[in-house]
Amino acid sequence: METTSPSKRQFHNTKDLQEWGEINEWTKLEIVDKTSVSKVEFKAFYTDESGQKQVHHELSKFKMIQNRWFYVSGEFLE
C-alpha cells in the first residue's frame, strides 16, 4: 500500500492484497511497454496456491507526488 496513491488507498484492502501476494510464488516480471511517462504495461508471472502457472497482465497508471511515483489505477489485459 505504500506505493499506492494516497487518494486511492481507501479503495484497496491491505490484508487481502498482502495475502494474495504471499500465497503465490512470483517468478518473473516483464515490462511489455512504457506507453507514456506515467503508464506501464507489464506481465507478472506466478504460480498460484494450486500449483497452476498464471500471468497477471496489466496496464498501470502512475502519478508523481513529491518526487515519488505512486500507483493510481490499472486495467487488466487479456
N, C-alpha and C positions, 0 to 999 in steps of 0.2 A: 504494500500500500504506500510505501514511502515514495515510490516513483510514479504514483497516480496523481493527477492534478488535484490539488486540494478541493476544488469546486466539484469534483466528480466522486470523491471518496465515499460520500453518503450513499451512492448507488451500488457499492460493492460490499460483499460480505467477507471480511478479512479471514474469518475462520474457515469458510468454505474454500476460498482461494488457496489458503495455506494447505489445507487437507488435499485438495486436488493436485497441488504441486508436489506434495510429499509422497502420495501413493503411486505416482507414476515414475518410471525411470527415464529421465531425459537423456537422449543420446546424441542429438545434433541440432544445431541452429544454422539455417541457411537464409541469408539475406538475398531475396529474389530481385528486388528492385527498390531504389530510392526515388520515388516518383516526384518528390519535391523536397525542399529543406525540412518540411515538417511531417512528411508521410513516408512510411517504410513498409514494404511488403516482405513478409518473412514466412518461413516454414519451420516449425519446431517439431522435431521427430521424437517420439517417445514410445515406450511400451507400457500399456495400461496394467491395472491390477490383475486382469485376467490373462496376461501374457500376450495380448494382441498388440501388434505394431500399429501405431496411429500417427497421423500428421495433423498438426494444428496449423492451418494456413490462414493468415490474416493480413489485412492492410490496416496499419495502425496510424493514428494521427497523434502528434506530439505538440506541445507548446512550451516555449522558453519562458521561464519565470525566474527572475533574478539569476541569470546566467546558468540555469539548470533546466534540463529537458524533463518534461513530465508527460506521461501517457494521458490522453484525453478520451479517445474512443477507438474502436476497431470494428472492421467489417470482416466477417468470416467469408472466406473464399473456398470454392469447390464444395 
